[in-house]
Amino acid sequence: MKNVQIYTTTQCPFCVNAKRLLKAKGIEFEEINISDNEAYMINELAKRTGIYTVPQIFVNEEFIGGCDDLYKLERQNKLDEILK
């Protein structure tokens, strides 16, 4: 099983949806909630990804995108291959 990390904030509905999909697929993940230091952490993540929104999802330290990207991979039947 690959190492999955998801950066989230507390009030983000996209974060909830991304976690819901991962849980439904039985994928274990580490959630890193950045709500306590959101502005700083978003800027730090953006240095790595170029993205200023959450969730930001990494698989084995490779950025795969956010919630929309996760669901797109699922629709294309590519998500299982990436996560396992």
All heavy atoms as an XYZ file, in Angstrom:
683
protein
N       0.846     -1.185      0.000
C       0.000      0.000      0.000
C       0.887      1.243      0.000
O       1.891      1.292      0.693
C      -0.902     -0.017      1.225
C      -1.960      1.036      1.291
S      -3.405      0.882      0.239
C      -4.089     -0.670      0.729
N       0.500      2.233     -0.769
C       1.280      3.454     -0.886
C       0.940      4.430      0.228
O      -0.123      4.377      0.831
C       1.044      4.078     -2.247
C       1.554      3.190     -3.367
C       1.484      3.874     -4.683
C       2.066      2.936     -5.742
N       1.957      3.518     -7.073
N       1.872      5.337      0.494
C       1.706      6.362      1.507
C       0.881      7.504      0.917
O       1.301      8.150     -0.036
C       3.078      6.863      1.957
C       2.982      7.948      2.994
O       2.060      7.976      3.794
N       3.933      8.858      2.971
N      -0.297      7.752      1.481
C      -1.189      8.797      0.995
C      -1.313      9.862      2.078
O      -1.623      9.565      3.226
C      -2.587      8.231      0.645
C      -3.523      9.340      0.186
C      -2.468      7.136     -0.399
N      -1.067     11.111      1.692
C      -1.229     12.251      2.584
C      -2.214     13.212      1.948
O      -2.184     13.436      0.735
C       0.085     12.992      2.799
C       1.120     12.213      3.556
C       2.377     13.033      3.733
O       2.844     13.664      2.806
N       2.910     13.026      4.934
N      -3.078     13.790      2.789
C      -4.028     14.776      2.308
C      -3.993     15.980      3.243
O      -4.187     15.846      4.447
C      -5.449     14.178      2.160
C      -6.439     15.212      1.651
C      -5.918     13.526      3.428
C      -7.792     14.653      1.254
N      -3.677     17.130      2.664
C      -3.657     18.386      3.404
C      -5.053     18.983      3.324
O      -5.616     19.131      2.234
C      -2.623     19.351      2.825
C      -1.207     18.929      3.115
C      -0.566     17.976      2.349
C      -0.521     19.481      4.196
C       0.730     17.575      2.619
C       0.784     19.087      4.480
C       1.400     18.136      3.687
O       2.678     17.746      3.972
N      -5.618     19.327      4.485
C      -7.000     19.774      4.570
C      -7.127     20.989      5.481
O      -6.186     21.353      6.191
C      -7.894     18.668      5.146
O      -7.504     18.423      6.514
C      -7.810     17.387      4.351
N      -8.328     21.583      5.448
C      -8.738     22.548      6.467
C     -10.081     22.067      7.022
O     -10.776     21.273      6.396
C      -8.883     23.973      5.901
O      -9.846     23.973      4.857
C      -7.555     24.513      5.419
N     -10.426     22.564      8.170
C     -11.596     22.076      8.887
C     -12.904     22.330      8.148
O     -13.770     21.467      8.105
C     -11.650     22.722     10.288
O     -10.433     22.422     10.965
C     -12.808     22.182     11.100
N     -13.083     23.493      7.555
C     -14.365     23.882      6.961
C     -14.451     23.629      5.456
O     -15.340     24.141      4.793
C     -14.627     25.368      7.236
C     -14.703     25.701      8.705
C     -15.830     24.978      9.418
O     -16.915     24.822      8.885
N     -15.577     24.530     10.632
N     -13.571     22.834      4.896
C     -13.493     22.649      3.449
C     -14.365     21.477      2.981
O     -14.060     20.322      3.278
C     -12.040     22.407      3.053
S     -11.808     21.921      1.352
N     -15.442     21.746      2.224
C     -16.290     20.651      1.745
C     -15.571     19.759      0.717
O     -15.861     18.568      0.622
C     -17.489     21.357      1.114
C     -17.019     22.731      0.809
C     -15.961     23.050      1.828
N     -14.634     20.320     -0.037
C     -13.879     19.516     -0.989
C     -12.972     18.520     -0.267
O     -12.780     17.397     -0.723
C     -13.053     20.411     -1.926
C     -13.906     21.278     -2.797
C     -14.140     22.596     -2.466
C     -14.500     20.764     -3.939
C     -14.933     23.396     -3.261
C     -15.301     21.555     -4.742
C     -15.525     22.882     -4.403
N     -12.450     18.942      0.888
C     -11.627     18.046      1.709
C     -12.468     16.874      2.203
O     -12.031     15.723      2.168
C     -11.024     18.809      2.889
S      -9.920     20.159      2.420
N     -13.676     17.179      2.652
C     -14.596     16.138      3.130
C     -14.880     15.140      2.013
O     -14.834     13.923      2.219
C     -15.902     16.770      3.667
C     -16.943     15.700      3.962
C     -15.618     17.606      4.900
N     -15.159     15.636      0.816
C     -15.468     14.753     -0.310
C     -14.277     13.895     -0.714
O     -14.436     12.710     -1.031
C     -15.969     15.560     -1.500
C     -17.363     16.091     -1.294
O     -18.135     15.532     -0.521
N     -17.692     17.170     -1.961
N     -13.079     14.476     -0.708
C     -11.881     13.706     -1.056
C     -11.648     12.603     -0.028
O     -11.380     11.452     -0.398
C     -10.675     14.632     -1.149
N     -11.775     12.924      1.246
C     -11.587     11.915      2.294
C     -12.661     10.836      2.197
O     -12.372      9.654      2.394
C     -11.610     12.570      3.684
C     -10.422     13.462      3.943
C     -10.386     13.993      5.356
C     -11.567     14.851      5.678
N     -11.523     15.441      7.029
N     -13.876     11.231      1.859
C     -14.978     10.276      1.715
C     -14.656      9.242      0.625
O     -14.869      8.048      0.814
C     -16.269     11.010      1.381
C     -17.479     10.090      1.296
C     -18.754     10.849      0.997
N     -19.050     11.765      2.096
C     -19.432     13.029      1.931
N     -19.582     13.535      0.732
N     -19.681     13.786      2.985
N     -14.128      9.696     -0.512
C     -13.777      8.780     -1.595
C     -12.652      7.841     -1.171
O     -12.733      6.628     -1.402
C     -13.379      9.544     -2.860
C     -12.933      8.686     -4.042
C     -14.003      7.674     -4.446
C     -12.548      9.567     -5.222
N     -11.625      8.385     -0.536
C     -10.519      7.529     -0.091
C     -11.006      6.478      0.905
O     -10.641      5.304      0.804
C      -9.402      8.384      0.522
C      -8.656      9.290     -0.449
C      -7.724     10.231      0.315
C      -7.875      8.476     -1.472
N     -11.847      6.891      1.844
C     -12.384      5.947      2.834
C     -13.250      4.883      2.161
O     -13.167      3.699      2.507
C     -13.194      6.689      3.900
C     -12.337      7.492      4.851
C     -13.192      8.285      5.828
C     -12.342      9.167      6.716
N     -13.155     10.021      7.602
N     -14.076      5.294      1.200
C     -14.950      4.349      0.499
C     -14.138      3.298     -0.251
O     -14.578      2.158     -0.404
C     -15.862      5.095     -0.464
N     -12.950      3.678     -0.689
C     -12.086      2.742     -1.410
C     -11.200      1.939     -0.449
O     -10.411      1.123     -0.885
C     -11.225      3.502     -2.417
C     -12.092      4.177     -3.490
C     -11.307      4.721     -4.623
C     -10.830      3.687     -5.583
N     -11.833      2.819     -6.178
N     -11.331      2.203      0.850
C     -10.539      1.472      1.838
C      -9.086      1.884      1.878
O      -8.231      1.112      2.307
N      -8.804      3.110      1.463
C      -7.430      3.607      1.426
C      -7.110      4.305      2.746
O      -7.812      5.235      3.159
C      -7.235      4.593      0.257
C      -7.567      3.926     -1.070
C      -5.829      5.175      0.257
C      -6.734      2.729     -1.406
N      -6.060      3.859      3.393
C      -5.584      4.539      4.589
C      -4.804      5.770      4.153
O      -4.072      5.735      3.169
C      -4.689      3.619      5.409
C      -5.442      2.464      6.029
C      -4.557      1.616      6.921
O      -3.540      2.135      7.426
O      -4.895      0.440      7.096
N      -4.976      6.859      4.903
C      -4.280      8.094      4.563
C      -3.959      8.870      5.831
O      -4.587      8.684      6.870
C      -5.109      8.946      3.600
C      -6.465      9.334      4.125
C      -6.653     10.493      4.862
C      -7.568      8.528      3.877
C      -7.897     10.843      5.337
C      -8.832      8.865      4.337
C      -8.994     10.034      5.071
N      -2.970      9.724      5.704
C      -2.607     10.636      6.786
C      -3.222     11.988      6.452
O      -2.953     12.552      5.389
C      -1.093     10.769      6.897
C      -0.652     11.784      7.916
C       0.843     12.033      7.916
O       1.554     11.504      7.041
O       1.299     12.785      8.792
N      -4.060     12.488      7.337
C      -4.643     13.820      7.148
C      -3.802     14.842      7.892
O      -3.517     14.679      9.078
C      -6.078     13.862      7.662
C      -6.712     15.217      7.487
C      -8.155     15.280      7.959
O      -8.666     14.270      8.493
O      -8.769     16.344      7.783
N      -3.402     15.888      7.188
C      -2.672     16.984      7.800
C      -3.577     18.208      7.726
O      -3.735     18.812      6.663
C      -1.319     17.247      7.101
C      -0.451     15.994      7.188
C      -0.602     18.427      7.736
C      -0.073     15.423      5.894
N      -4.195     18.528      8.863
C      -5.103     19.662      8.924
C      -4.281     20.918      9.167
O      -3.596     21.035     10.180
C      -6.128     19.456     10.040
C      -7.205     20.508     10.019
O      -6.945     21.697      9.857
N      -8.436     20.075     10.193
N      -4.354     21.860      8.225
C      -3.527     23.069      8.302
C      -4.317     24.282      8.800
O      -3.847     25.411      8.699
C      -2.874     23.372      6.942
C      -3.930     23.669      5.870
C      -1.953     22.230      6.526
C      -3.351     24.231      4.589
N      -5.490     24.060      9.356
C      -6.361     25.160      9.772
C      -5.707     26.107     10.766
O      -5.970     27.312     10.732
C      -7.661     24.612     10.376
O      -8.405     23.945      9.388
N      -4.870     25.607     11.651
C      -4.251     26.461     12.675
C      -3.241     27.438     12.105
O      -2.935     28.453     12.735
C      -3.575     25.609     13.752
C      -4.590     24.886     14.628
O      -5.764     25.310     14.664
O      -4.205     23.902     15.271
N      -2.693     27.138     10.940
C      -1.680     27.992     10.328
C      -1.902     28.019      8.814
O      -0.980     27.824      8.037
C      -0.287     27.464     10.677
C       0.763     28.525     10.579
O       0.499     29.642     10.179
N       1.978     28.156     10.930
N      -3.141     28.260      8.426
C      -3.572     28.065      7.042
C      -2.800     28.909      6.024
O      -2.311     28.379      5.022
C      -5.067     28.356      6.928
C      -5.638     28.022      5.589
C      -7.149     28.166      5.569
O      -7.795     28.180      6.626
O      -7.667     28.266      4.447
N      -2.667     30.195      6.253
C      -2.012     31.062      5.264
C      -0.568     30.625      5.028
O      -0.121     30.507      3.880
C      -2.066     32.512      5.710
N       0.162     30.375      6.100
C       1.556     29.948      5.969
C       1.643     28.606      5.246
O       2.427     28.444      4.310
C       2.217     29.849      7.341
C       3.591     29.235      7.283
C       4.672     29.981      6.851
C       3.804     27.910      7.642
C       5.939     29.420      6.767
C       5.061     27.336      7.566
C       6.117     28.101      7.130
O       7.370     27.537      7.044
N       0.842     27.660      5.668
C       0.920     26.315      5.084
C       0.495     26.303      3.620
O       1.105     25.608      2.808
C       0.073     25.328      5.887
C       0.678     24.965      7.228
S       2.327     24.220      7.099
C       1.990     22.749      6.153
N      -0.524     27.066      3.271
C      -0.943     27.139      1.860
C       0.207     27.670      1.019
O       0.487     27.157     -0.069
C      -2.210     28.010      1.704
C      -3.431     27.268      2.225
C      -2.405     28.445      0.264
C      -3.892     26.101      1.373
N       0.890     28.687      1.516
C       2.034     29.225      0.770
C       3.160     28.205      0.650
O       3.793     28.094     -0.402
C       2.537     30.520      1.409
C       1.620     31.682      1.114
O       1.077     31.794      0.023
N       1.430     32.554      2.090
N       3.405     27.448      1.704
C       4.439     26.412      1.655
C       4.063     25.304      0.678
O       4.889     24.830     -0.094
C       4.702     25.835      3.053
C       5.404     26.786      3.993
C       6.756     27.240      3.464
O       7.597     26.379      3.132
O       6.955     28.465      3.353
N       2.809     24.894      0.701
C       2.352     23.870     -0.240
C       2.426     24.387     -1.670
O       2.803     23.650     -2.590
C       0.918     23.445      0.092
C       0.764     22.551      1.312
C      -0.710     22.429      1.695
C       1.361     21.181      1.058
N       2.061     25.643     -1.864
C       2.086     26.217     -3.209
C       3.497     26.236     -3.787
O       3.669     26.114     -5.002
C       1.499     27.622     -3.185
N       4.499     26.344     -2.939
C       5.885     26.270     -3.423
C       6.169     24.908     -4.039
O       6.943     24.792     -4.977
C       6.872     26.532     -2.282
C       6.888     27.968     -1.804
C       7.846     28.125     -0.633
C       7.755     29.499     -0.020
N       8.606     29.616      1.168
N       5.532     23.869     -3.513
C       5.714     22.504     -4.024
C       4.817     22.196     -5.202
O       5.200     21.445     -6.096
C       5.423     21.474     -2.926
C       6.426     21.418     -1.811
C       6.028     20.469     -0.698
N       5.939     19.081     -1.123
C       5.426     18.113     -0.380
N       4.954     18.386      0.822
N       5.381     16.881     -0.824
N       3.596     22.742     -5.187
C       2.588     22.291     -6.135
C       2.100     23.358     -7.109
O       1.501     23.013     -8.127
C       1.356     21.763     -5.374
O       0.740     22.859     -4.670
C       1.723     20.651     -4.409
N       2.276     24.621     -6.756
C       1.734     25.699     -7.567
C       0.256     25.931     -7.323
O      -0.378     26.720     -8.007
N      -0.323     25.256     -6.333
C      -1.748     25.319     -6.041
C      -1.957     25.976     -4.673
O      -1.267     25.656     -3.718
C      -2.376     23.899     -6.030
C      -2.067     23.165     -7.323
C      -3.871     23.962     -5.753
C      -2.650     23.749     -8.571
N      -2.938     26.880     -4.602
C      -3.215     27.612     -3.367
C      -4.528     27.184     -2.712
O      -5.120     27.947     -1.959
C      -3.271     29.123     -3.647
C      -1.905     29.717     -3.924
C      -1.394     29.716     -5.206
C      -1.146     30.248     -2.896
C      -0.149     30.255     -5.468
C       0.108     30.785     -3.134
C       0.595     30.787     -4.432
O       1.840     31.308     -4.678
N      -4.999     25.987     -3.013
C      -6.255     25.503     -2.434
C      -6.031     24.148     -1.783
O      -5.015     23.496     -2.003
C      -7.337     25.361     -3.524
O      -6.888     24.442     -4.516
C      -7.662     26.705     -4.157
N      -6.999     23.751     -0.971
C      -7.007     22.414     -0.385
C      -8.269     21.725     -0.851
O      -9.229     22.398     -1.242
C      -6.950     22.466      1.162
C      -5.596     22.895      1.648
C      -8.043     23.341      1.749
N      -8.290     20.422     -0.832
C      -7.230     19.537     -0.373
C      -6.093     19.449     -1.387
O      -6.276     19.727     -2.568
C      -7.923     18.183     -0.248
C      -8.975     18.217     -1.306
C      -9.451     19.651     -1.333
N      -4.950     19.082     -0.863
C      -3.820     18.731     -1.707
C      -3.441     17.306     -1.330
O      -3.199     17.008     -0.164
C      -2.654     19.700     -1.525
C      -3.003     21.074     -2.066
C      -1.803     21.953     -2.256
O      -0.676     21.502     -2.433
N      -2.037     23.265     -2.221
N      -3.416     16.447     -2.337
C      -3.256     15.014     -2.099
C      -1.948     14.538     -2.711
O      -1.659     14.820     -3.878
C      -4.447     14.238     -2.698
C      -5.757     14.792     -2.112
C      -4.305     12.740     -2.431
C      -6.987     14.468     -2.916
N      -1.191     13.813     -1.901
C       0.097     13.277     -2.317
C       0.079     11.763     -2.152
O      -0.430     11.248     -1.164
C       1.229     13.848     -1.455
C       1.440     15.326     -1.630
C       0.651     16.246     -0.954
C       2.426     15.802     -2.480
C       0.847     17.608     -1.108
C       2.625     17.162     -2.645
C       1.831     18.064     -1.961
N       0.668     11.069     -3.111
C       0.839      9.622     -3.031
C       2.326      9.358     -3.176
O       2.932      9.716     -4.192
C       0.043      8.889     -4.133
C       0.318      7.395     -4.075
C      -1.443      9.171     -3.995
N       2.913      8.764     -2.127
C       4.366      8.555     -2.076
C       5.105      9.846     -2.397
O       6.038      9.869     -3.199
C       4.793      7.429     -3.008
C       4.436      6.079     -2.455
O       4.056      5.937     -1.287
N       4.532      5.067     -3.276
N       4.642     10.947     -1.792
C       5.219     12.279     -1.912
C       5.078     12.904     -3.295
O       5.632     13.960     -3.558
C       6.684     12.279     -1.452
C       6.825     11.868     -0.005
C       8.230     11.994      0.527
O       8.983     12.844      0.022
O       8.564     11.227      1.440
N       4.313     12.269     -4.182
C       4.045     12.843     -5.500
C       2.662     13.485     -5.477
O       1.671     12.844     -5.110
C       4.092     11.770     -6.584
C       3.820     12.315     -7.968
C       3.858     11.234     -9.027
O       4.526     10.199     -8.829
O       3.196     11.431    -10.059
N       2.594     14.745     -5.865
C       1.334     15.481     -5.865
C       0.433     14.959     -6.974
O       0.817     14.935     -8.146
C       1.625     16.969     -6.074
C       0.401     17.838     -6.091
C      -0.445     17.890     -4.996
C       0.108     18.618     -7.194
C      -1.570     18.699     -5.005
C      -1.006     19.437     -7.215
C      -1.841     19.481     -6.119
N      -0.778     14.519     -6.589
C      -1.715     14.043     -7.613
C      -2.854     15.030     -7.835
O      -3.653     14.839     -8.743
C      -2.269     12.631     -7.317
C      -3.087     12.601     -6.038
C      -1.154     11.613     -7.289
C      -3.945     11.352     -5.932
N      -2.965     16.065     -7.006
C      -3.977     17.091     -7.208
C      -4.892     17.261     -6.019
O      -4.565     16.892     -4.898
N      -6.061     17.823     -6.322
C      -7.059     18.076     -5.298
C      -8.254     17.156     -5.451
O      -8.181     16.100     -6.087
N      -9.374     17.589     -4.914
C     -10.583     16.763     -4.916
C     -11.060     16.464     -6.338
O     -11.344     15.317     -6.664
C     -11.682     17.474     -4.128
S     -13.202     16.533     -3.988
N     -11.150     17.488     -7.171
C     -11.613     17.268     -8.541
C     -10.698     16.306     -9.293
O     -11.173     15.450    -10.038
C     -11.704     18.592     -9.304
C     -12.820     19.488     -8.796
O     -13.731     18.982     -8.102
O     -12.783     20.694     -9.091
N      -9.393     16.440     -9.068
C      -8.432     15.548     -9.722
C      -8.611     14.110     -9.246
O      -8.531     13.169    -10.037
C      -6.998     16.015     -9.447
C      -6.760     17.423     -9.929
O      -6.980     17.687    -11.131
O      -6.371     18.264     -9.113
N      -8.862     13.950     -7.946
C      -9.067     12.626     -7.372
C     -10.289     11.947     -8.004
O     -10.217     10.791     -8.429
C      -9.241     12.742     -5.854
C      -9.224     11.463     -5.050
C      -7.832     10.845     -5.043
C      -9.676     11.735     -3.624
N     -11.385     12.680     -8.093
C     -12.607     12.121     -8.685
C     -12.438     11.874    -10.188
O     -12.995     10.910    -10.722
C     -13.811     13.014     -8.392
C     -14.422     12.716     -7.039
C     -13.935     13.307     -5.883
C     -15.463     11.810     -6.920
C     -14.484     13.020     -4.643
C     -16.021     11.516     -5.686
C     -15.521     12.122     -4.554
O     -16.064     11.824     -3.330
N     -11.679     12.716    -10.853
C     -11.411     12.503    -12.281
C     -10.642     11.201    -12.491
O     -10.966     10.405    -13.384
C     -10.625     13.673    -12.853
C     -10.331     13.550    -14.331
C      -9.572     14.758    -14.843
C      -9.256     14.605    -16.318
N      -8.490     15.767    -16.815
N      -9.626     10.964    -11.651
C      -8.876      9.707    -11.733
C      -9.785      8.512    -11.490
O      -9.661      7.477    -12.145
C      -7.712      9.711    -10.732
C      -6.558     10.646    -11.061
C      -5.633     10.794     -9.858
C      -5.794     10.140    -12.277
N     -10.719      8.665    -10.566
C     -11.669      7.587    -10.272
C     -12.559      7.316    -11.489
O     -12.766      6.166    -11.868
C     -12.511      7.950     -9.041
C     -13.605      6.958     -8.715
C     -13.118      5.610     -8.239
O     -11.890      5.373     -8.092
O     -13.983      4.743     -8.011
N     -13.082      8.365    -12.108
C     -13.934      8.200    -13.290
C     -13.180      7.556    -14.457
O     -13.760      6.828    -15.257
C     -14.506      9.547    -13.739
C     -15.628     10.061    -12.870
C     -16.319     11.269    -13.474
N     -15.428     12.348    -13.856
C     -14.983     13.306    -13.042
N     -15.361     13.306    -11.774
N     -14.185     14.251    -13.482
N     -11.886      7.827    -14.537
C     -11.063      7.276    -15.612
C     -10.529      5.882    -15.275
O      -9.751      5.319    -16.033
C      -9.877      8.202    -15.905
C     -10.273      9.543    -16.445
C      -9.093     10.500    -16.544
O      -8.089     10.354    -15.873
N      -9.240     11.508    -17.390
N     -10.949      5.341    -14.119
C     -10.487      4.035    -13.648
C      -8.962      3.969    -13.492
O      -8.357      2.926    -13.716
C     -10.973      2.904    -14.580
C     -12.474      2.799    -14.572
O     -13.097      2.829    -13.513
N     -13.067      2.694    -15.744
N      -8.361      5.086    -13.074
C      -6.913      5.148    -12.874
C      -6.524      5.261    -11.396
O      -5.379      5.063    -11.051
C      -6.321      6.342    -13.633
C      -6.458      6.232    -15.126
C      -5.863      7.444    -15.817
C      -5.991      7.339    -17.322
N      -5.472      8.557    -17.978
N      -7.495      5.564    -10.546
C      -7.187      5.829     -9.147
C      -6.661      4.597     -8.430
O      -5.667      4.678     -7.705
C      -8.409      6.396     -8.415
C      -8.175      6.865     -6.990
C      -7.086      7.929     -6.931
C      -9.465      7.394     -6.390
N      -7.283      3.445     -8.649
C      -6.828      2.221     -7.972
C      -5.372      1.923     -8.297
O      -4.599      1.535     -7.418
C      -7.712      1.043     -8.348
C      -9.103      1.133     -7.734
O      -9.239      1.820     -6.706
O     -10.015      0.513     -8.293
N      -5.002      2.100     -9.538
C      -3.620      1.833     -9.954
C      -2.634      2.763     -9.253
O      -1.569      2.346     -8.826
C      -3.510      2.041    -11.471
C      -2.141      1.768    -12.024
C      -2.104      1.989    -13.521
O      -3.076      1.616    -14.212
O      -1.105      2.552    -13.997
N      -3.017      4.014     -9.078
C      -2.149      4.992     -8.420
C      -2.025      4.721     -6.933
O      -0.948      4.858     -6.354
C      -2.681      6.412     -8.667
C      -2.510      6.790    -10.134
C      -1.995      7.428     -7.771
C      -3.218      8.057    -10.534
N      -3.126      4.306     -6.306
C      -3.152      4.168     -4.849
C      -2.643      2.827     -4.341
O      -2.317      2.708     -3.169
C      -4.573      4.383     -4.334
C      -5.131      5.783     -4.506
C      -6.587      5.829     -4.073
C      -4.303      6.796     -3.751
N      -2.582      1.797     -5.183
C      -2.197      0.487     -4.683
C      -0.902      0.010     -5.259
O      -0.316      0.500     -6.117
C      -3.306     -0.518     -4.967
C      -4.547     -0.111     -4.180
C      -5.644     -1.117     -4.313
C      -6.826     -0.617     -3.485
N      -7.913     -1.451     -3.410
